[in-house]
Amino acid sequence: MNDNLGSRIEILKLIAHPARIAILEELTKGVKCVSDLEEFLDLSQSNVSQHLSSLRLAGIIDYFIDGRLRCYFLKNPMILDLLEILKKDYPEELPGPECCPVTKKGTYHGERR
């Protein structure tokens, strides 16, 4: 398997959690500290910190220190594209095939549009 594809699959697995998606969505708006995210997500500080740690270890986000605050920001540019796809509305399914492309026989059992 392509290493690049493998790392992208791992990123998809990691962000597939409602809290992590919400954190990443917030970080698209700019730098946030743990207390900002804690308020927004209605999660405990330790829970938010665990999610941030996982995202940081994967190279998706990073932080800088400002006094006593850790200020988090997005690092991986692919995340912006993924979040846009998740927001997109897909009103219809793709149409089924007319027949088998190999044998040119058979018919799709679903409805035609």
Rosetta constraint file for C-alpha pairs under 8 A:
AtomPair CA 1 CA 5 HARMONIC 7.19 0.50
AtomPair CA 1 CA 6 HARMONIC 6.76 0.50
AtomPair CA 2 CA 6 HARMONIC 6.16 0.50
AtomPair CA 3 CA 7 HARMONIC 6.15 0.50
AtomPair CA 4 CA 8 HARMONIC 6.28 0.50
AtomPair CA 5 CA 9 HARMONIC 6.16 0.50
AtomPair CA 6 CA 10 HARMONIC 6.34 0.50
AtomPair CA 7 CA 11 HARMONIC 6.29 0.50
AtomPair CA 8 CA 12 HARMONIC 6.27 0.50
AtomPair CA 9 CA 13 HARMONIC 6.30 0.50
AtomPair CA 10 CA 14 HARMONIC 6.13 0.50
AtomPair CA 11 CA 15 HARMONIC 6.17 0.50
AtomPair CA 11 CA 58 HARMONIC 7.21 0.50
AtomPair CA 11 CA 60 HARMONIC 7.96 0.50
AtomPair CA 12 CA 16 HARMONIC 6.11 0.50
AtomPair CA 14 CA 54 HARMONIC 7.81 0.50
AtomPair CA 14 CA 55 HARMONIC 7.46 0.50
AtomPair CA 15 CA 20 HARMONIC 5.63 0.50
AtomPair CA 15 CA 21 HARMONIC 6.10 0.50
AtomPair CA 15 CA 55 HARMONIC 7.78 0.50
AtomPair CA 16 CA 20 HARMONIC 7.26 0.50
AtomPair CA 16 CA 21 HARMONIC 7.08 0.50
AtomPair CA 17 CA 21 HARMONIC 6.18 0.50
AtomPair CA 18 CA 22 HARMONIC 6.16 0.50
AtomPair CA 19 CA 23 HARMONIC 6.13 0.50
AtomPair CA 19 CA 41 HARMONIC 7.23 0.50
AtomPair CA 19 CA 51 HARMONIC 7.67 0.50
AtomPair CA 20 CA 24 HARMONIC 6.12 0.50
AtomPair CA 20 CA 51 HARMONIC 6.37 0.50
AtomPair CA 20 CA 52 HARMONIC 7.97 0.50
AtomPair CA 20 CA 55 HARMONIC 7.94 0.50
AtomPair CA 21 CA 25 HARMONIC 6.06 0.50
AtomPair CA 21 CA 83 HARMONIC 7.88 0.50
AtomPair CA 22 CA 26 HARMONIC 6.21 0.50
AtomPair CA 22 CA 41 HARMONIC 7.41 0.50
AtomPair CA 23 CA 27 HARMONIC 6.23 0.50
AtomPair CA 23 CA 37 HARMONIC 6.86 0.50
AtomPair CA 23 CA 41 HARMONIC 7.86 0.50
AtomPair CA 24 CA 28 HARMONIC 6.34 0.50
AtomPair CA 24 CA 74 HARMONIC 7.37 0.50
AtomPair CA 24 CA 79 HARMONIC 7.79 0.50
AtomPair CA 25 CA 29 HARMONIC 7.22 0.50
AtomPair CA 25 CA 83 HARMONIC 7.20 0.50
AtomPair CA 26 CA 30 HARMONIC 7.19 0.50
AtomPair CA 26 CA 32 HARMONIC 7.73 0.50
AtomPair CA 26 CA 37 HARMONIC 7.76 0.50
AtomPair CA 27 CA 31 HARMONIC 5.96 0.50
AtomPair CA 27 CA 32 HARMONIC 6.48 0.50
AtomPair CA 27 CA 72 HARMONIC 7.49 0.50
AtomPair CA 27 CA 73 HARMONIC 5.81 0.50
AtomPair CA 27 CA 74 HARMONIC 6.09 0.50
AtomPair CA 28 CA 74 HARMONIC 6.95 0.50
AtomPair CA 28 CA 80 HARMONIC 7.31 0.50
AtomPair CA 30 CA 73 HARMONIC 6.67 0.50
AtomPair CA 31 CA 71 HARMONIC 6.08 0.50
AtomPair CA 31 CA 72 HARMONIC 5.47 0.50
AtomPair CA 31 CA 73 HARMONIC 4.89 0.50
AtomPair CA 31 CA 74 HARMONIC 7.99 0.50
AtomPair CA 32 CA 36 HARMONIC 5.94 0.50
AtomPair CA 32 CA 37 HARMONIC 6.81 0.50
AtomPair CA 32 CA 71 HARMONIC 5.43 0.50
AtomPair CA 32 CA 72 HARMONIC 5.32 0.50
AtomPair CA 32 CA 73 HARMONIC 6.80 0.50
AtomPair CA 33 CA 37 HARMONIC 6.58 0.50
AtomPair CA 33 CA 69 HARMONIC 6.53 0.50
AtomPair CA 33 CA 70 HARMONIC 5.67 0.50
AtomPair CA 33 CA 71 HARMONIC 4.47 0.50
AtomPair CA 33 CA 72 HARMONIC 5.85 0.50
AtomPair CA 34 CA 38 HARMONIC 5.92 0.50
AtomPair CA 34 CA 45 HARMONIC 7.00 0.50
AtomPair CA 34 CA 48 HARMONIC 6.91 0.50
AtomPair CA 34 CA 49 HARMONIC 6.96 0.50
AtomPair CA 34 CA 69 HARMONIC 7.92 0.50
AtomPair CA 34 CA 70 HARMONIC 7.03 0.50
AtomPair CA 34 CA 71 HARMONIC 7.43 0.50
AtomPair CA 34 CA 72 HARMONIC 7.86 0.50
AtomPair CA 35 CA 39 HARMONIC 6.22 0.50
AtomPair CA 35 CA 45 HARMONIC 7.27 0.50
AtomPair CA 36 CA 40 HARMONIC 6.31 0.50
AtomPair CA 37 CA 41 HARMONIC 5.85 0.50
AtomPair CA 37 CA 48 HARMONIC 7.15 0.50
AtomPair CA 38 CA 42 HARMONIC 5.72 0.50
AtomPair CA 38 CA 43 HARMONIC 5.49 0.50
AtomPair CA 38 CA 44 HARMONIC 6.33 0.50
AtomPair CA 38 CA 45 HARMONIC 5.94 0.50
AtomPair CA 38 CA 48 HARMONIC 6.34 0.50
AtomPair CA 39 CA 43 HARMONIC 7.39 0.50
AtomPair CA 43 CA 47 HARMONIC 6.29 0.50
AtomPair CA 43 CA 48 HARMONIC 6.37 0.50
AtomPair CA 44 CA 48 HARMONIC 6.29 0.50
AtomPair CA 45 CA 49 HARMONIC 6.04 0.50
AtomPair CA 46 CA 50 HARMONIC 6.15 0.50
AtomPair CA 47 CA 51 HARMONIC 6.47 0.50
AtomPair CA 48 CA 52 HARMONIC 6.19 0.50
AtomPair CA 49 CA 53 HARMONIC 5.98 0.50
AtomPair CA 50 CA 54 HARMONIC 6.32 0.50
AtomPair CA 51 CA 55 HARMONIC 6.27 0.50
AtomPair CA 52 CA 56 HARMONIC 5.99 0.50
AtomPair CA 52 CA 61 HARMONIC 7.78 0.50
AtomPair CA 53 CA 57 HARMONIC 6.07 0.50
AtomPair CA 54 CA 58 HARMONIC 6.39 0.50
AtomPair CA 55 CA 59 HARMONIC 6.53 0.50
AtomPair CA 55 CA 60 HARMONIC 5.38 0.50
AtomPair CA 55 CA 61 HARMONIC 5.88 0.50
AtomPair CA 56 CA 60 HARMONIC 5.69 0.50
AtomPair CA 56 CA 61 HARMONIC 4.83 0.50
AtomPair CA 56 CA 62 HARMONIC 5.46 0.50
AtomPair CA 59 CA 75 HARMONIC 6.85 0.50
AtomPair CA 59 CA 76 HARMONIC 6.72 0.50
AtomPair CA 60 CA 74 HARMONIC 6.32 0.50
AtomPair CA 60 CA 75 HARMONIC 5.35 0.50
AtomPair CA 60 CA 76 HARMONIC 4.80 0.50
AtomPair CA 60 CA 79 HARMONIC 7.50 0.50
AtomPair CA 61 CA 72 HARMONIC 6.78 0.50
AtomPair CA 61 CA 73 HARMONIC 5.60 0.50
AtomPair CA 61 CA 74 HARMONIC 4.44 0.50
AtomPair CA 61 CA 75 HARMONIC 4.67 0.50
AtomPair CA 61 CA 76 HARMONIC 6.68 0.50
AtomPair CA 62 CA 72 HARMONIC 5.65 0.50
AtomPair CA 62 CA 73 HARMONIC 5.68 0.50
AtomPair CA 62 CA 74 HARMONIC 6.55 0.50
AtomPair CA 62 CA 75 HARMONIC 6.20 0.50
AtomPair CA 63 CA 70 HARMONIC 6.04 0.50
AtomPair CA 63 CA 71 HARMONIC 5.11 0.50
AtomPair CA 63 CA 72 HARMONIC 4.17 0.50
AtomPair CA 63 CA 73 HARMONIC 6.01 0.50
AtomPair CA 64 CA 70 HARMONIC 5.78 0.50
AtomPair CA 64 CA 71 HARMONIC 5.32 0.50
AtomPair CA 64 CA 72 HARMONIC 6.73 0.50
AtomPair CA 65 CA 69 HARMONIC 5.69 0.50
AtomPair CA 65 CA 70 HARMONIC 4.68 0.50
AtomPair CA 65 CA 71 HARMONIC 6.09 0.50
AtomPair CA 66 CA 70 HARMONIC 6.38 0.50
AtomPair CA 66 CA 71 HARMONIC 6.97 0.50
AtomPair CA 77 CA 81 HARMONIC 7.43 0.50
AtomPair CA 78 CA 82 HARMONIC 6.34 0.50
AtomPair CA 79 CA 83 HARMONIC 6.08 0.50
AtomPair CA 80 CA 84 HARMONIC 6.29 0.50
AtomPair CA 81 CA 85 HARMONIC 6.33 0.50
AtomPair CA 82 CA 86 HARMONIC 6.32 0.50
AtomPair CA 83 CA 87 HARMONIC 6.37 0.50
AtomPair CA 84 CA 88 HARMONIC 6.35 0.50
AtomPair CA 95 CA 112 HARMONIC 7.38 0.50
AtomPair CA 95 CA 113 HARMONIC 7.19 0.50
AtomPair CA 96 CA 108 HARMONIC 6.44 0.50
AtomPair CA 96 CA 110 HARMONIC 7.36 0.50
AtomPair CA 96 CA 112 HARMONIC 7.61 0.50
AtomPair CA 97 CA 107 HARMONIC 7.79 0.50
AtomPair CA 97 CA 108 HARMONIC 6.35 0.50
AtomPair CA 98 CA 107 HARMONIC 6.06 0.50
AtomPair CA 98 CA 108 HARMONIC 6.32 0.50
AtomPair CA 99 CA 104 HARMONIC 5.71 0.50
AtomPair CA 99 CA 105 HARMONIC 5.56 0.50
AtomPair CA 99 CA 106 HARMONIC 5.20 0.50
AtomPair CA 99 CA 107 HARMONIC 4.82 0.50
AtomPair CA 99 CA 108 HARMONIC 6.39 0.50
AtomPair CA 100 CA 104 HARMONIC 4.99 0.50
AtomPair CA 100 CA 105 HARMONIC 5.57 0.50
AtomPair CA 100 CA 106 HARMONIC 6.04 0.50
AtomPair CA 100 CA 107 HARMONIC 7.33 0.50
